[in-house]
Amino acid sequence: MFRGLNEIKQHIEEGNLDYLRQHMPKAWSQYMFKIEKDPAWLEIISYLRANAVIKDYQIYYLMYCRVAYYSEPKQFTPLFDIIKVNGPDGSLVEDDPEHLYQLCHDVYLGFISAFISVGGRLDHNRLLELVFAGESDAYAIFNFLLPRYAFSHKALATAAACLFYNEYHLNGAGEQALAALLSRGIALDYCFDDDSEFGEYACLAALIFGHNPKRFNQRYADGVEQALVDSFDWSFLLTEHELTLEHIEALKLLSRSAALPIDEIGECLLEREDEALLAAFDSLR
């Protein structure tokens, strides 16, 4: 362990590169933040990277911390120049879910773009899953990512699910984002893993039924497969969502091409004590 920045600088001045390579990795983040406080920090980092004492990811992490926690996306961009000059060393990979979540704000698009431009590799699937998750509505990042990568079915379906779940699809930008996702051929019967944030829905189609039955009706106007209907958790869908007559219309549409668990659905609706819904549903009995 180095006692402080002065000891690190002393080894640099004496050219003790092997010693630095041996000991810097033991607590590299601590040392990087110490170096950052020196007036000549850029020169020090440039020297250490040029001599393979530190890696690209360690330089990036210093920037990431300032960008994500101190909102300083421009101050540290000179560090990207150091990475660019030296060429990628293969370490510049960002696949930490927490880091990606922190970067899911459009203000960081320039930072993400610069990261990629110097050879950085993102877990683009996970980032796409996060752009509309929680309170995020990072449309600029979404528009940047979508044409650049081939995405997994899970990433596409999860991003679409977030748009429906957060009701972003009801505004112009969200509608455009949803159309772009659907153009990628999303399978609406895609099944979410049980440990997914949307695991209770079983599949994307069920989530759409719960949050936008009108859209559901448009998609399945020509009928559905019985297997899709059988995958729905009707108790969850009918008790955990605000139901409207459009949901009843969706049930009527489903009944034309598949067998519904009428008694189970009826019991769920009865619990809601909504006479209008019950009256509309009676035609299915």
Contacts in CASP RR format, 6 or more apart in sequence:
PFRMAT RR
TARGET T0000
AUTHOR 0000-0000-0000
METHOD contacts of the structure
MODEL  1
MFRGLNEIKQHIEEGNLDYLRQHMPKAWSQYMFKIEKDPAWLEIISYLRA
NAVIKDYQIYYLMYCRVAYYSEPKQFTPLFDIIKVNGPDGSLVEDDPEHL
YQLCHDVYLGFISAFISVGGRLDHNRLLELVFAGESDAYAIFNFLLPRYA
FSHKALATAAACLFYNEYHLNGAGEQALAALLSRGIALDYCFDDDSEFGE
YACLAALIFGHNPKRFNQRYADGVEQALVDSFDWSFLLTEHELTLEHIEA
LKLLSRSAALPIDEIGECLLEREDEALLAAFDSLR
1 23 0 8 1.000
1 26 0 8 1.000
1 27 0 8 1.000
2 8 0 8 1.000
2 11 0 8 1.000
2 23 0 8 1.000
2 31 0 8 1.000
4 34 0 8 1.000
5 34 0 8 1.000
5 35 0 8 1.000
5 37 0 8 1.000
5 38 0 8 1.000
8 20 0 8 1.000
8 24 0 8 1.000
8 31 0 8 1.000
8 34 0 8 1.000
8 35 0 8 1.000
8 44 0 8 1.000
9 38 0 8 1.000
9 44 0 8 1.000
11 19 0 8 1.000
11 20 0 8 1.000
12 20 0 8 1.000
12 44 0 8 1.000
12 47 0 8 1.000
12 48 0 8 1.000
17 51 0 8 1.000
17 53 0 8 1.000
20 48 0 8 1.000
20 51 0 8 1.000
20 53 0 8 1.000
21 52 0 8 1.000
21 53 0 8 1.000
24 31 0 8 1.000
24 48 0 8 1.000
24 53 0 8 1.000
24 54 0 8 1.000
28 54 0 8 1.000
28 58 0 8 1.000
29 58 0 8 1.000
29 61 0 8 1.000
32 45 0 8 1.000
32 54 0 8 1.000
32 58 0 8 1.000
32 59 0 8 1.000
32 61 0 8 1.000
32 62 0 8 1.000
33 62 0 8 1.000
33 65 0 8 1.000
35 41 0 8 1.000
35 44 0 8 1.000
35 45 0 8 1.000
35 48 0 8 1.000
36 62 0 8 1.000
38 44 0 8 1.000
42 78 0 8 1.000
42 79 0 8 1.000
42 82 0 8 1.000
45 54 0 8 1.000
45 59 0 8 1.000
45 62 0 8 1.000
45 79 0 8 1.000
45 82 0 8 1.000
46 82 0 8 1.000
46 85 0 8 1.000
48 54 0 8 1.000
49 55 0 8 1.000
49 56 0 8 1.000
49 59 0 8 1.000
49 82 0 8 1.000
49 83 0 8 1.000
49 86 0 8 1.000
50 85 0 8 1.000
50 86 0 8 1.000
52 89 0 8 1.000
55 89 0 8 1.000
55 91 0 8 1.000
56 83 0 8 1.000
56 86 0 8 1.000
56 88 0 8 1.000
56 89 0 8 1.000
56 90 0 8 1.000
56 91 0 8 1.000
56 92 0 8 1.000
56 118 0 8 1.000
56 120 0 8 1.000
57 91 0 8 1.000
57 92 0 8 1.000
57 93 0 8 1.000
58 91 0 8 1.000
59 79 0 8 1.000
59 82 0 8 1.000
59 83 0 8 1.000
60 79 0 8 1.000
60 83 0 8 1.000
60 92 0 8 1.000
60 94 0 8 1.000
60 115 0 8 1.000
60 120 0 8 1.000
62 76 0 8 1.000
62 79 0 8 1.000
63 76 0 8 1.000
63 77 0 8 1.000
63 79 0 8 1.000
63 80 0 8 1.000
63 111 0 8 1.000
64 94 0 8 1.000
64 99 0 8 1.000
64 103 0 8 1.000
66 72 0 8 1.000
66 75 0 8 1.000
66 76 0 8 1.000
67 73 0 8 1.000
67 76 0 8 1.000
67 103 0 8 1.000
67 108 0 8 1.000
67 111 0 8 1.000
68 99 0 8 1.000
68 102 0 8 1.000
68 103 0 8 1.000
68 108 0 8 1.000
69 102 0 8 1.000
71 107 0 8 1.000
73 107 0 8 1.000
73 108 0 8 1.000
73 110 0 8 1.000
73 111 0 8 1.000
77 111 0 8 1.000
77 114 0 8 1.000
80 114 0 8 1.000
80 115 0 8 1.000
80 117 0 8 1.000
80 118 0 8 1.000
83 92 0 8 1.000
83 118 0 8 1.000
83 119 0 8 1.000
84 117 0 8 1.000
84 118 0 8 1.000
87 118 0 8 1.000
88 118 0 8 1.000
88 119 0 8 1.000
88 120 0 8 1.000
92 115 0 8 1.000
92 118 0 8 1.000
92 119 0 8 1.000
92 120 0 8 1.000
92 121 0 8 1.000
93 120 0 8 1.000
93 121 0 8 1.000
93 122 0 8 1.000
94 100 0 8 1.000
94 115 0 8 1.000
94 120 0 8 1.000
94 121 0 8 1.000
94 122 0 8 1.000
94 123 0 8 1.000
95 122 0 8 1.000
95 123 0 8 1.000
95 126 0 8 1.000
97 123 0 8 1.000
97 126 0 8 1.000
97 130 0 8 1.000
100 122 0 8 1.000
100 123 0 8 1.000
100 126 0 8 1.000
100 127 0 8 1.000
100 130 0 8 1.000
101 130 0 8 1.000
101 133 0 8 1.000
103 111 0 8 1.000
103 112 0 8 1.000
103 127 0 8 1.000
104 127 0 8 1.000
104 130 0 8 1.000
104 131 0 8 1.000
104 133 0 8 1.000
104 136 0 8 1.000
104 138 0 8 1.000
104 141 0 8 1.000
105 136 0 8 1.000
105 138 0 8 1.000
105 141 0 8 1.000
106 138 0 8 1.000
106 139 0 8 1.000
106 140 0 8 1.000
106 141 0 8 1.000
108 141 0 8 1.000
109 138 0 8 1.000
109 140 0 8 1.000
109 141 0 8 1.000
109 144 0 8 1.000
112 122 0 8 1.000
112 141 0 8 1.000
112 144 0 8 1.000
113 144 0 8 1.000
115 122 0 8 1.000
116 122 0 8 1.000
116 148 0 8 1.000
124 145 0 8 1.000
124 148 0 8 1.000
124 149 0 8 1.000
124 151 0 8 1.000
124 155 0 8 1.000
125 149 0 8 1.000
125 151 0 8 1.000
125 152 0 8 1.000
125 154 0 8 1.000
125 155 0 8 1.000
126 155 0 8 1.000
127 141 0 8 1.000
127 145 0 8 1.000
128 142 0 8 1.000
128 145 0 8 1.000
128 146 0 8 1.000
128 149 0 8 1.000
128 151 0 8 1.000
128 155 0 8 1.000
128 156 0 8 1.000
128 158 0 8 1.000
128 159 0 8 1.000
129 154 0 8 1.000
129 155 0 8 1.000
129 158 0 8 1.000
129 159 0 8 1.000
129 162 0 8 1.000
130 136 0 8 1.000
131 137 0 8 1.000
131 138 0 8 1.000
131 139 0 8 1.000
131 141 0 8 1.000
131 142 0 8 1.000
131 145 0 8 1.000
131 159 0 8 1.000
131 162 0 8 1.000
132 138 0 8 1.000
132 142 0 8 1.000
132 159 0 8 1.000
132 162 0 8 1.000
132 163 0 8 1.000
132 166 0 8 1.000
132 168 0 8 1.000
132 177 0 8 1.000
133 158 0 8 1.000
133 162 0 8 1.000
133 197 0 8 1.000
134 162 0 8 1.000
134 166 0 8 1.000
137 166 0 8 1.000
137 168 0 8 1.000
137 173 0 8 1.000
139 173 0 8 1.000
139 174 0 8 1.000
139 177 0 8 1.000
142 159 0 8 1.000
142 177 0 8 1.000
143 177 0 8 1.000
146 180 0 8 1.000
146 181 0 8 1.000
146 184 0 8 1.000
151 184 0 8 1.000
153 186 0 8 1.000
153 187 0 8 1.000
153 190 0 8 1.000
154 190 0 8 1.000
156 181 0 8 1.000
156 184 0 8 1.000
156 185 0 8 1.000
156 186 0 8 1.000
157 186 0 8 1.000
157 187 0 8 1.000
157 190 0 8 1.000
157 192 0 8 1.000
157 204 0 8 1.000
158 192 0 8 1.000
158 196 0 8 1.000
158 197 0 8 1.000
158 198 0 8 1.000
159 177 0 8 1.000
159 181 0 8 1.000
160 178 0 8 1.000
160 181 0 8 1.000
160 182 0 8 1.000
160 186 0 8 1.000
160 204 0 8 1.000
161 192 0 8 1.000
161 198 0 8 1.000
161 201 0 8 1.000
161 204 0 8 1.000
161 207 0 8 1.000
162 168 0 8 1.000
163 169 0 8 1.000
163 174 0 8 1.000
163 177 0 8 1.000
163 178 0 8 1.000
163 181 0 8 1.000
164 178 0 8 1.000
164 207 0 8 1.000
164 208 0 8 1.000
164 211 0 8 1.000
164 212 0 8 1.000
164 215 0 8 1.000
165 198 0 8 1.000
165 207 0 8 1.000
165 211 0 8 1.000
167 211 0 8 1.000
168 174 0 8 1.000
168 177 0 8 1.000
169 175 0 8 1.000
169 177 0 8 1.000
169 178 0 8 1.000
169 212 0 8 1.000
169 215 0 8 1.000
186 204 0 8 1.000
187 204 0 8 1.000
188 203 0 8 1.000
188 204 0 8 1.000
188 205 0 8 1.000
188 208 0 8 1.000
188 219 0 8 1.000
189 203 0 8 1.000
189 204 0 8 1.000
189 205 0 8 1.000
189 225 0 8 1.000
189 228 0 8 1.000
189 231 0 8 1.000
190 203 0 8 1.000
190 204 0 8 1.000
191 202 0 8 1.000
191 203 0 8 1.000
191 231 0 8 1.000
192 198 0 8 1.000
192 199 0 8 1.000
192 201 0 8 1.000
192 202 0 8 1.000
192 203 0 8 1.000
192 204 0 8 1.000
193 199 0 8 1.000
198 204 0 8 1.000
198 207 0 8 1.000
200 233 0 8 1.000
200 236 0 8 1.000
200 240 0 8 1.000
201 207 0 8 1.000
201 233 0 8 1.000
201 236 0 8 1.000
201 237 0 8 1.000
202 231 0 8 1.000
202 232 0 8 1.000
202 233 0 8 1.000
203 228 0 8 1.000
203 231 0 8 1.000
203 232 0 8 1.000
205 216 0 8 1.000
205 219 0 8 1.000
205 220 0 8 1.000
205 224 0 8 1.000
205 228 0 8 1.000
206 231 0 8 1.000
206 232 0 8 1.000
206 233 0 8 1.000
206 237 0 8 1.000
208 215 0 8 1.000
208 216 0 8 1.000
208 219 0 8 1.000
209 216 0 8 1.000
209 232 0 8 1.000
209 237 0 8 1.000
209 247 0 8 1.000
209 250 0 8 1.000
210 216 0 8 1.000
210 237 0 8 1.000
210 241 0 8 1.000
210 247 0 8 1.000
211 241 0 8 1.000
213 244 0 8 1.000
213 246 0 8 1.000
213 247 0 8 1.000
213 249 0 8 1.000
213 250 0 8 1.000
214 246 0 8 1.000
216 250 0 8 1.000
217 246 0 8 1.000
217 249 0 8 1.000
217 250 0 8 1.000
217 253 0 8 1.000
220 253 0 8 1.000
220 254 0 8 1.000
221 253 0 8 1.000
223 253 0 8 1.000
223 254 0 8 1.000
223 256 0 8 1.000
223 257 0 8 1.000
223 258 0 8 1.000
224 254 0 8 1.000
224 257 0 8 1.000
224 258 0 8 1.000
225 258 0 8 1.000
226 258 0 8 1.000
226 259 0 8 1.000
228 258 0 8 1.000
229 254 0 8 1.000
229 258 0 8 1.000
229 259 0 8 1.000
229 260 0 8 1.000
234 261 0 8 1.000
234 264 0 8 1.000
234 265 0 8 1.000
234 268 0 8 1.000
235 264 0 8 1.000
235 268 0 8 1.000
238 247 0 8 1.000
238 265 0 8 1.000
238 268 0 8 1.000
238 269 0 8 1.000
238 272 0 8 1.000
239 268 0 8 1.000
239 271 0 8 1.000
239 272 0 8 1.000
241 247 0 8 1.000
243 269 0 8 1.000
243 272 0 8 1.000
243 274 0 8 1.000
243 277 0 8 1.000
245 276 0 8 1.000
245 277 0 8 1.000
245 280 0 8 1.000
247 277 0 8 1.000
248 277 0 8 1.000
248 280 0 8 1.000
248 281 0 8 1.000
251 260 0 8 1.000
251 265 0 8 1.000
251 281 0 8 1.000
251 284 0 8 1.000
252 283 0 8 1.000
252 284 0 8 1.000
254 260 0 8 1.000
255 284 0 8 1.000
260 284 0 8 1.000
262 284 0 8 1.000
262 285 0 8 1.000
265 281 0 8 1.000
266 278 0 8 1.000
266 281 0 8 1.000
269 277 0 8 1.000
269 278 0 8 1.000
269 281 0 8 1.000
270 278 0 8 1.000
END
